[in-house]
Amino acid sequence: MKPILIVQNDPHEGAGALATLIAERGLEQHSVLGSKADYAKLPSGAFGALVVLGGAQSAYETDKYPYLLGQMQLCRDFIAAGKPIAGFCLGAQILAAAVGGEVVPGKRKEIGWYDLLLTEDGANDPLMQEHPRKLLSYHFHGDVITKVPDAARLAFSDMTECQLFRYGKTAYGFQYHAEADRPLLEIMCRNNRDYMAANGVDAETIIAESSTRLPAFERHCRVMLERWLDLV
């Protein structure tokens, strides 16, 4: 089995629960930092799947972060090769932009615990067969995906029209943080404490709320992520 390529856009934020599931299956993980990666040396043929993680960058800031263009091309290469992709937060936005979608600043930040609701397409998606139609879920984003041509919109929230989409049969973009476990959630909150405070959110409050909210979220996301790994 070829390794799973993981592109990390924040040096402190890994793949969380997904990394644990990959390790439990005995699969190899090849992680690179997005800003330092040599994308010409990451051919899709060398890997079984692609994971693109979140970060503070914006998918439309390619002048400021030109390496994001490399990640978009990587997504197109994996799609062309028919290999699974999972993009989380910024990673979902990069995937959307790679296939002609639009990413714009949201009207306000969606940080913390908000309900995720499945569309009809979502309820019928192979990954979501055991997923509740409504699930209190963890979010940390300011930008939003407004459209992805030829994609199936699988979930939304009150603030964000596209929380999850599927492009083709095996490329999934998760705007919310389906990969979050407690260590990752704490890193995200504590490393962005000032940013959260500037947007009216207290990091320690979110962490405290997670004690009761995270277990059910992780349980349902684990089933979904396991089904994604079945595609590898």
N, C-alpha and C positions, 0 to 999 in steps of 0.2 A: 504494500500500500504506500502510495506517495505521500509525503508530508503535507500538512495543511499550512498554507501561507497566511500569516497574521501580520497585517500592517497596523502599527500602533502610532496614532497621531499625537498622543500625549505621553511623554516619557515615563509617567508615573501610573498610567491607567492601562492595565492589561485586559485580557479577555474574560476575566472573572469566572463565572459559573461555566461558560463555554469551554474555557481552558481546562477546567476540572473534568468536564465530560470527555473532552478529547483525550486527556491523560488516562482516564478510566478505561477507555477503549484500547489503550496501548498504541495510539496513533502518534506519529511524530509531529511536532509543531516547529515551524520555522518562523521566528518573529523578527521583524525589521522595524526600525523607527522611520516613519514616513519621510521626514525631512532629510534623512541621511541615506536612504535606500538608492541603490543603482538599479533602476527599473528595467534597464536593458538586460540585466543579469537575473531577472526573475521571470523566465518564460513559463507560460501556463502549462506547458508540457511536463515541467518538473514537479508539479504539485497536483494534489487531488482536489483541492478546494481553496477558496479565498475568503478571508475574513478581513474587513476594514473597520477599524474602531473609531471612536469619537475623539474630539479635541476642540479647542477653542477657535480654530480656524473656521472660515466660512467657505463653502464650495464655490461661491462666486468671486472669491478673492484670489484668483489664480495669478494676477499680476504680483501680488504680495507674497503668495506661496505657490510658486510655479510648479513645485513637485506634486501638487494636487492634480495637475494635468497627467502626470505619470500614473497616478492612482486611477484616474478615469480610464486611461488607455488599458491599464491592467484589468479593469472590470470588463471592458469590451473584449479583451483577449480571452478571458475566462468564459464569457458568454458565448463567443464564437466557438470555443472548444467544448461547449456543453457541460462545463464544470460548475458545481454549486458555488454560490456566493452568499455571504451574510454580511450586510453592512449595518452598523449600529450608530445611530445619531448622525454625526458628521459622515460616517461611512455610508449611511443610507442616502444622504444628500449627494455624496460623490457618485454613488451608483445611479441615482436619478439623473444627475447632470450628464453622466457618461452616455446615457441612452436618449438624450434630448429633452430631459425634464427641466423644470424650473425650480430654483430655490431662491427664496427671498426672506428678508427679515420679518419675523412675526410681529403682530401688534403688541404682544407682551410676552415675557418669558414664561415658559411652562416648566417650573422647577418644583419637584416634590411628588406627592402622591395624588394622582387624578385617575378617574375612570377611563379605561380603554374599552371601546365598544366595537364588536365585529360587524362588518357588513355581511350581506348574504354570501358574497364571494368568499369572505373570510371564514364564515361558518362552514363552508363547503370545501375549504382548502385542505389538502392532505396533511399539512402540518398542524392544523387547528382543530382536528376532529374531536379532541377531548378538552378543548379550551372553552371556558365560560363565555357566553355572549357579552358579559360585562365583567371586567376584572380591574380592581384597584391596582394601578401600575405606577412604576417609578419613571419619572421624566426629568431631563435636564437639558433644555435647549431653548434657543432664542430664534433661530431660523426655522423656516418651514418649507416643505415641499408642496408646491401648488398644483403640479401636474406631472405625470409621467406617461408619455405616449405609449399606447399598446400595452400598458400594465394593468393588472388587476388590483384595485384598492381593497385591502383586506380589513383595515381597522381605522378608527378615528377617535378623537376625543372632543370635548366641547370647545377647546381652544385650537385644535389642530385637525384639519380635514383629512390629512393623509398621515396616519401613524404607522402604517405597515402596507407594503405593496409587494407584489410578485411580478417579476419580469421574466417571461418565458416560463419554463417549468421549474427552474432550480435557483434563480437569483432573487433573494429576498432583501428588502430594505426595511429595517426596524428604526423608526424615528425615536421611539422610546427605548429604554435600556433593558431589553429582555435578557441581556447577559449579566446583569448586576447581581452580585452576591454581597454579603455584608462588608467584607474587606474593601471591595471596589467602591461600594457606596460611601463608605467612610472616607476613603481617599478623595473621591470626587468632591464631597462636601467640605472637608477640612482644607483641601488645597485651593478651594474656590470660595472660602469663607467671605472675603471682602466683596467679591462679585455678587454673591448671593445677598449679602446685607444691602448692597446698593440697589438691589431689585426687590427689597422688602421681604427677604426670606432668611430665616435664621438656620444656619447649618446644624447646630446641635439639636434644634427642634425636629428637623427632618430625620436626623439619625435616631433620635428617641422614638419618633413615630414608627420607624422602621422595625423596631423590636416586635411589634405585633402585626405589621403589614407585610413585611418581607417574606415570612415563611410561606404563605399561600401563594404569593407572586412567584417566588422561586420554584415552588412545586409545579405550578402550571407551566412556567417557562421551561423547566427542565424537560417535560414531556415534549414540548414543541421543538426544543433544540436537539433532543435526541432524534426526533423525526428528520430534522435537517441533516444531522450527521449520517442518517441512514442513506441519504442521497449520495454521500461521498463514495 
